[in-house]
Amino acid sequence: MAASSPIINTASDTPTILPRSAHSLSRSQIDENTLKVLYRLHRHGHLAYLVGGSVRDLLLGRAPKDFDIGTDATPQQVKKLFRNCFLVGRRFRLAHIRFGRDQVIEVATFRRHPHPDEFPEDPAEHKFFVQNQFGTPREDAFRRDFTINALFYNIADFSIVDHVGGLKDLENRQLRVIGDPQVRFAEDPVRMMRALEFRARLNFSLDANMLEGITKQAPLLADASPARVREKLMQFFRHGVAADVLQRSQSLALLQPMMGGYQAGETTFKLLEPLNQHFKKTGTVDEAMILAALFIDRFWQKCPVQASLPINEVMHTAGHLLTPYCAYFRLAHGLRHQARELLVGCYRFARGLGHRGQKRFLHNSATPRAFEMFRLWIQASDGDSALVDIWQKALHTDHKPSDQPARQPNHRTHRRPRRRRRSKPAHV
């Protein structure tokens, strides 16, 4: 985005409009199928805007994860225009337009905040109340969370439309909430997690009012849906910002209400960074490894290698540490079992070679995964790297194919053995 670009601002209650000549966003950067949807809506007399994070990312020179569209057409009108359209949601109707097997373009009708007389009579239901109250683009912009996520790209004239000051915040690399941060965080406490995520992903600063709002409203995150919080935590790892976000969360007293009372040690944050790099390399996010990484500091405190504890006791301690967290997020028993095995595997590696059950441990299918966890922990804690080399050699040697030819099965041994006749007792 041009730093000295001309901006048209006709009045305080009208949007700031950045014409095509004044910004860097080009149609060539937009997905071909998304352009088809925008153009068809426009040709049939509807407003058609590219909205949300895709506009933000394109103006920042980043590749958008996906493209969303906002329009004044109702979901039913969108469905009539596209044969490949499916309406989803009950209270909050959205149009999903499918292209091929893998691509779905989401089209949402501009909405507004419901008026007070439109809410249910029960105040307890207000928090969860969502209704299809269609509105104007400006009303829709003010419903969004952060100013940089409320920018629109108008396909009619290729301009950027800004109702909330997002263009200025992009230039200043600042994250700011639309409206009063304390009110918006009370509406949806997960917005505090999103704020820290965007700060880390975009390398933006947090507005002072936002920081104050997070500090005051942090306890509200304990009331958020654990399933939703868990999914957000996994997103931190998918985007490679988990270490930064969780460390910042702890400094803002947000980590405990976010994760059911969890507190992290300093080595934990050092471990999460290389763990995220490992996920990028493999292309998958391993939740069992994340779980083990979150508790490995506390695990070493309970199970120091010098104590030479029996493996059964180590397994019991690891399971006991993981249980409260797993119960809070309602994690499957299999996931807890995998995390426990990773911690026990790290203990086996840390105590060195020559212990009982070593051969069986080396042949276990879960051992390579545990070794990767142990290697990352040694790296994060500045541990004994020579121990990693010793175990790597042992793993390689133990799995090295033998030079001797495989023994051929003796087919005679598979025959049913001949029954022996019982000798008759001699008559006296």
C-alpha positions as CSV (number, residue, x, y, z in Angstrom):
1,M,0.0,0.0,0.0
2,A,1.4,3.4,-1.0
3,A,2.5,5.4,2.1
4,S,1.6,8.8,0.5
5,S,-1.5,7.6,-1.3
6,P,-4.4,10.1,-1.9
7,I,-7.4,9.3,0.2
8,I,-11.0,10.5,-0.5
9,N,-12.9,11.2,2.7
10,T,-16.0,13.2,2.0
11,A,-17.5,13.3,5.5
12,S,-17.0,11.8,9.0
13,D,-20.0,9.5,8.6
14,T,-19.0,8.3,5.2
15,P,-16.2,5.7,4.3
16,T,-12.7,6.5,3.3
17,I,-12.3,5.3,-0.3
18,L,-8.9,4.4,-1.8
19,P,-9.2,4.5,-5.6
20,R,-7.5,1.9,-7.8
21,S,-4.6,4.2,-8.6
22,A,-3.8,4.6,-4.9
23,H,-3.4,1.0,-3.7
24,S,-1.4,-2.1,-4.7
25,L,-4.3,-4.7,-4.7
26,S,-4.7,-6.2,-8.1
27,R,-7.3,-8.5,-9.5
28,S,-4.4,-10.8,-10.7
29,Q,-3.8,-11.6,-7.0
30,I,-7.4,-12.8,-6.5
31,D,-8.4,-16.4,-7.0
32,E,-10.1,-16.9,-10.4
33,N,-13.2,-18.5,-9.1
34,T,-13.6,-15.7,-6.5
35,L,-13.5,-13.2,-9.3
36,K,-16.2,-15.2,-11.1
37,V,-18.5,-14.9,-8.1
38,L,-17.8,-11.2,-7.6
39,Y,-18.5,-10.4,-11.3
40,R,-21.7,-12.4,-11.5
41,L,-23.1,-10.7,-8.4
42,H,-22.1,-7.3,-9.8
43,R,-23.7,-8.0,-13.2
44,H,-27.0,-8.8,-11.6
45,G,-27.1,-5.5,-9.8
46,H,-25.8,-6.5,-6.4
47,L,-23.0,-5.0,-4.3
48,A,-20.0,-7.4,-4.4
49,Y,-17.1,-6.9,-2.1
50,L,-14.0,-8.9,-1.2
51,V,-14.0,-8.7,2.6
52,G,-12.1,-9.6,5.7
53,G,-8.6,-11.0,6.1
54,S,-8.0,-11.5,2.3
55,V,-8.1,-7.7,1.7
56,R,-5.8,-7.1,4.7
57,D,-3.3,-9.7,3.6
58,L,-3.2,-8.5,-0.1
59,L,-2.6,-4.9,1.0
60,L,0.3,-6.3,3.2
61,G,1.8,-8.3,0.3
62,R,0.8,-11.6,1.9
63,A,-0.9,-14.6,0.3
64,P,-4.5,-14.9,1.7
65,K,-5.5,-18.3,3.3
66,D,-8.9,-17.9,1.6
67,F,-11.2,-15.4,0.0
68,D,-14.6,-14.3,1.5
69,I,-17.3,-12.2,-0.2
70,G,-19.8,-9.8,1.2
71,T,-22.9,-8.7,-0.7
72,D,-26.3,-7.1,-0.3
73,A,-27.9,-10.1,-2.0
74,T,-29.8,-12.4,0.4
75,P,-28.7,-16.0,0.7
76,Q,-31.7,-17.1,-1.4
77,Q,-30.8,-14.6,-4.1
78,V,-27.2,-15.9,-4.2
79,K,-28.5,-19.5,-4.5
80,K,-30.6,-18.5,-7.5
81,L,-27.5,-17.1,-9.3
82,F,-25.3,-20.1,-8.7
83,R,-26.2,-23.8,-9.3
84,N,-23.2,-24.9,-7.3
85,C,-24.4,-22.9,-4.2
86,F,-25.5,-24.5,-0.9
87,L,-26.9,-22.6,2.0
88,V,-25.5,-23.5,5.5
89,G,-26.4,-22.5,9.0
90,R,-29.7,-22.0,10.7
91,R,-29.7,-18.7,12.4
92,F,-26.8,-17.3,10.5
93,R,-27.4,-18.2,6.9
94,L,-24.4,-18.3,4.6
95,A,-24.0,-19.2,1.0
96,H,-21.2,-21.7,0.1
97,I,-20.3,-21.8,-3.6
98,R,-18.3,-25.0,-4.5
99,F,-15.8,-25.3,-7.2
100,G,-14.5,-28.8,-7.7
101,R,-13.9,-31.0,-4.7
102,D,-11.7,-28.8,-2.6
103,Q,-12.7,-25.1,-3.0
104,V,-15.5,-23.4,-1.2
105,I,-16.1,-19.7,-1.5
106,E,-18.2,-18.2,1.3
107,V,-20.7,-15.5,0.5
108,A,-22.2,-13.6,3.4
109,T,-25.0,-11.0,3.2
110,F,-24.2,-7.7,4.9
111,R,-25.5,-7.8,8.5
112,R,-26.1,-5.4,11.4
113,H,-26.3,-5.7,15.1
114,P,-29.8,-6.6,16.2
115,H,-31.9,-3.8,17.9
116,P,-32.7,-4.3,21.6
117,D,-36.3,-5.2,20.9
118,E,-35.2,-8.0,18.6
119,F,-33.4,-10.0,21.3
120,P,-35.0,-12.9,23.2
121,E,-36.7,-12.0,26.5
122,D,-34.3,-14.1,28.5
123,P,-31.1,-12.0,29.1
124,A,-29.1,-15.3,29.4
125,E,-29.7,-16.0,25.7
126,H,-28.5,-12.6,24.5
127,K,-24.8,-13.7,24.5
128,F,-25.6,-16.5,22.1
129,F,-28.2,-14.7,20.0
130,V,-27.5,-14.4,16.3
131,Q,-30.1,-13.5,13.8
132,N,-30.3,-12.7,10.1
133,Q,-30.7,-9.0,10.4
134,F,-29.5,-7.8,7.1
135,G,-27.8,-4.4,6.9
136,T,-25.6,-2.0,5.0
137,P,-21.9,-2.4,4.3
138,R,-21.1,0.2,6.9
139,E,-23.2,-1.6,9.5
140,D,-21.5,-4.9,8.6
141,A,-18.1,-3.3,9.0
142,F,-18.9,-2.2,12.5
143,R,-19.9,-5.7,13.4
144,R,-16.3,-7.0,12.8
145,D,-13.6,-7.4,15.5
146,F,-10.6,-5.4,14.4
147,T,-10.2,-2.4,12.0
148,I,-7.7,-4.2,9.7
149,N,-10.3,-7.0,9.2
150,A,-13.1,-4.6,8.2
151,L,-11.7,-3.4,4.8
152,F,-13.7,-4.0,1.6
153,Y,-12.5,-4.3,-2.0
154,N,-15.3,-3.2,-4.4
155,I,-15.3,-5.1,-7.6
156,A,-17.4,-2.3,-9.3
157,D,-14.6,0.2,-9.4
158,F,-11.6,-1.7,-7.8
159,S,-11.4,0.6,-4.8
160,I,-10.7,-0.1,-1.2
161,V,-13.6,0.9,1.1
162,D,-12.8,1.7,4.8
163,H,-15.5,2.6,7.3
164,V,-13.5,2.1,10.5
165,G,-9.9,3.5,10.0
166,G,-8.3,0.2,9.0
167,L,-6.2,1.7,6.3
168,K,-4.4,4.0,8.8
169,D,-3.9,1.1,11.2
170,L,-2.3,-0.9,8.4
171,E,0.1,1.9,7.7
172,N,0.9,2.2,11.4
173,R,1.1,-1.6,11.8
174,Q,-1.2,-1.3,14.8
175,L,-4.0,-3.7,15.9
176,R,-7.2,-1.9,17.2
177,V,-10.6,-3.1,18.2
178,I,-13.7,-1.7,16.6
179,G,-15.6,-0.1,19.5
180,D,-14.9,-0.4,23.2
181,P,-12.4,-3.3,23.7
182,Q,-13.9,-4.2,27.1
183,V,-17.4,-4.5,25.6
184,R,-16.2,-6.4,22.5
185,F,-14.2,-8.8,24.6
186,A,-17.1,-9.4,26.9
187,E,-19.3,-10.2,23.8
188,D,-16.7,-12.8,22.7
189,P,-13.7,-13.5,25.0
190,V,-12.0,-15.5,22.2
191,R,-11.3,-12.2,20.5
192,M,-8.5,-11.7,23.0
193,M,-6.8,-14.8,21.6
194,R,-7.4,-13.6,18.1
195,A,-5.8,-10.3,19.0
196,L,-2.6,-12.0,20.2
197,E,-2.6,-14.2,17.2
198,F,-2.7,-11.3,14.7
199,R,-0.1,-9.4,16.7
200,A,2.3,-12.4,16.3
201,R,1.4,-13.3,12.7
202,L,1.6,-9.7,11.3
203,N,4.2,-8.3,13.8
204,F,1.8,-5.5,14.7
205,S,1.6,-3.6,18.0
206,L,-1.4,-3.7,20.2
207,D,-3.4,-0.5,20.8
208,A,-3.2,0.7,24.4
209,N,-7.0,0.5,24.9
210,M,-6.9,-3.1,23.7
211,L,-4.1,-4.0,26.2
212,E,-6.2,-2.5,29.0
213,G,-9.2,-4.4,27.8
214,I,-7.4,-7.7,27.8
215,T,-6.0,-7.1,31.3
216,K,-9.5,-6.4,32.7
217,Q,-11.4,-9.0,30.8
218,A,-8.9,-11.9,30.8
219,P,-10.9,-13.9,33.4
220,L,-13.9,-14.1,31.0
221,L,-12.0,-16.5,28.8
222,A,-12.5,-19.2,31.4
223,D,-16.2,-19.1,30.4
224,A,-15.5,-19.6,26.7
225,S,-16.2,-23.0,25.1
226,P,-13.2,-25.3,25.7
227,A,-13.7,-26.9,22.3
228,R,-13.4,-23.5,20.6
229,V,-10.4,-22.5,22.7
230,R,-8.7,-25.8,21.8
231,E,-9.3,-25.2,18.1
232,K,-7.8,-21.8,18.4
233,L,-4.7,-23.2,20.2
234,M,-4.3,-25.6,17.3
235,Q,-4.5,-22.6,14.9
236,F,-1.6,-21.0,16.7
237,F,0.5,-24.0,15.9
238,R,-0.7,-24.2,12.3
239,H,0.3,-20.5,11.8
240,G,3.7,-21.0,13.6
241,V,3.0,-18.5,16.4
242,A,2.2,-20.7,19.4
243,A,5.3,-19.9,21.4
244,D,4.9,-16.2,20.9
245,V,1.2,-16.1,21.6
246,L,1.3,-18.4,24.7
247,Q,4.2,-16.5,26.2
248,R,2.5,-13.2,25.7
249,S,-0.7,-14.7,27.1
250,Q,1.1,-15.6,30.3
251,S,2.5,-12.1,30.7
252,L,-1.0,-10.7,30.4
253,A,-2.6,-13.2,32.9
254,L,-4.5,-14.7,30.0
255,L,-3.0,-18.2,29.9
256,Q,-4.6,-19.7,33.0
257,P,-8.2,-18.8,32.1
258,M,-7.5,-19.8,28.5
259,M,-6.1,-23.3,29.4
260,G,-8.0,-24.4,32.5
261,G,-5.4,-23.1,35.1
262,Y,-2.3,-24.1,33.2
263,Q,1.0,-22.4,33.8
264,A,4.0,-22.8,31.6
265,G,7.7,-22.8,32.5
266,E,10.4,-20.8,30.6
267,T,11.7,-23.9,28.9
268,T,8.2,-24.7,27.6
269,F,8.2,-21.6,25.4
270,K,11.7,-22.5,24.2
271,L,10.5,-26.0,23.2
272,L,7.3,-24.8,21.5
273,E,9.4,-22.8,18.9
274,P,11.4,-25.7,17.4
275,L,8.3,-27.9,17.8
276,N,6.4,-25.6,15.5
277,Q,9.3,-25.7,13.0
278,H,9.0,-29.5,13.2
279,F,5.3,-29.3,12.3
280,K,6.1,-27.0,9.3
281,K,8.6,-29.5,8.1
282,T,6.3,-32.5,8.4
283,G,3.2,-30.6,7.3
284,T,1.0,-31.8,10.2
285,V,0.3,-30.6,13.7
286,D,0.6,-33.4,16.2
287,E,-1.6,-32.6,19.2
288,A,-0.1,-35.4,21.4
289,M,3.4,-33.9,21.0
290,I,1.9,-30.5,21.9
291,L,0.4,-31.9,25.0
292,A,3.6,-33.6,26.0
293,A,5.6,-30.4,25.3
294,L,3.2,-28.4,27.6
295,F,3.9,-30.7,30.5
296,I,7.5,-31.9,30.1
297,D,8.9,-29.2,32.4
298,R,6.6,-30.3,35.2
299,F,7.2,-34.0,34.3
300,W,11.0,-33.6,34.9
301,Q,10.2,-32.0,38.3
302,K,8.2,-35.0,39.3
303,C,10.4,-37.7,37.6
304,P,14.0,-36.6,37.8
305,V,16.3,-39.0,36.0
306,Q,18.7,-39.2,39.0
307,A,15.9,-40.8,41.1
308,S,16.0,-44.0,38.9
309,L,12.2,-44.5,39.3
310,P,10.5,-47.7,38.1
311,I,8.9,-47.2,34.7
312,N,5.5,-48.1,36.1
313,E,5.8,-45.2,38.5
314,V,6.9,-42.9,35.7
315,M,3.9,-43.9,33.6
316,H,1.5,-43.2,36.5
317,T,3.0,-39.8,37.2
318,A,2.8,-38.8,33.6
319,G,-0.8,-39.8,33.3
320,H,-1.6,-38.0,36.6
321,L,-0.1,-34.8,35.2
322,L,-2.0,-34.9,32.0
323,T,-5.4,-35.8,33.4
324,P,-6.7,-32.4,34.6
325,Y,-5.9,-30.7,31.3
326,C,-7.4,-33.5,29.2
327,A,-10.5,-33.5,31.3
328,Y,-10.9,-29.7,30.9
329,F,-10.7,-29.9,27.1
330,R,-12.4,-33.3,27.0
331,L,-9.6,-34.9,25.0
332,A,-9.8,-38.5,23.9
333,H,-8.2,-41.1,26.1
334,G,-6.1,-42.2,23.1
335,L,-4.6,-38.7,22.8
336,R,-3.7,-38.7,26.5
337,H,-2.2,-42.2,26.2
338,Q,0.0,-41.0,23.3
339,A,1.2,-37.9,25.2
340,R,2.0,-40.1,28.2
341,E,4.0,-42.5,26.1
342,L,6.0,-39.6,24.7
343,L,6.9,-38.4,28.2
344,V,7.8,-41.9,29.3
345,G,9.9,-42.3,26.1
346,C,11.8,-39.1,26.9
347,Y,12.5,-40.5,30.4
348,R,13.9,-43.7,28.9
349,F,16.2,-41.7,26.6
350,A,17.3,-39.3,29.3
351,R,18.5,-42.1,31.7
352,G,20.7,-43.6,28.9
353,L,21.5,-47.0,27.5
354,G,21.7,-50.4,29.3
355,H,18.4,-50.5,31.1
356,R,15.9,-53.3,31.3
357,G,13.4,-53.5,28.4
358,Q,15.7,-51.4,26.1
359,K,15.5,-53.8,23.1
360,R,11.7,-53.9,23.2
361,F,11.6,-50.1,23.6
362,L,13.8,-49.6,20.5
363,H,11.5,-51.8,18.4
364,N,8.3,-50.0,19.6
365,S,6.5,-48.1,16.8
366,A,6.1,-45.0,19.0
367,T,9.8,-44.7,19.8
368,P,10.9,-42.6,16.8
369,R,8.3,-40.1,17.7
370,A,9.4,-40.0,21.3
371,F,13.0,-39.6,20.1
372,E,12.0,-36.5,18.0
373,M,10.4,-35.1,21.1
374,F,13.5,-35.8,23.2
375,R,15.8,-34.3,20.6
376,L,13.7,-31.1,20.5
377,W,13.7,-30.9,24.3
378,I,17.5,-31.3,24.5
379,Q,17.8,-28.5,21.9
380,A,15.5,-26.2,23.9
381,S,17.0,-26.9,27.3
382,D,20.6,-26.8,26.2
383,G,20.9,-30.4,27.3
384,D,23.5,-33.1,26.5
385,S,23.5,-33.4,22.7
386,A,25.9,-36.3,23.0
387,L,23.1,-38.3,24.5
388,V,21.0,-37.7,21.4
389,D,23.9,-38.9,19.1
390,I,24.2,-42.1,21.2
391,W,20.6,-42.9,21.0
392,Q,20.4,-42.1,17.3
393,K,23.2,-44.5,16.6
394,A,21.5,-47.2,18.8
395,L,18.2,-46.7,16.9
396,H,20.0,-46.9,13.6
397,T,21.9,-50.0,14.5
398,D,19.0,-51.8,16.0
399,H,16.9,-51.3,12.9
400,K,19.7,-52.0,10.5
401,P,18.9,-55.1,8.4
402,S,21.0,-58.2,9.1
403,D,23.6,-59.4,6.6
404,Q,22.5,-63.0,7.2
405,P,19.8,-64.4,4.9
406,A,16.4,-64.7,6.4
407,R,15.6,-68.1,7.8
408,Q,13.2,-70.1,5.7
409,P,10.2,-71.4,7.5
410,N,10.1,-75.2,8.1
411,H,6.8,-76.2,6.5
412,R,6.9,-79.5,8.2
413,T,6.4,-77.8,11.5
414,H,3.0,-76.5,10.3
415,R,1.6,-79.9,9.8
416,R,-0.7,-81.3,12.3
417,P,1.3,-83.5,14.6
418,R,0.5,-87.3,14.4
419,R,-1.3,-88.6,17.4
420,R,0.5,-91.3,19.2
421,R,-1.2,-94.5,20.0
422,R,-1.6,-95.3,23.6
423,S,-0.1,-98.6,24.4
424,K,-2.5,-101.0,26.0
425,P,-1.7,-101.9,29.6
426,A,-0.2,-105.4,29.9
427,H,-2.5,-108.0,31.3
428,V,-1.2,-109.6,34.4
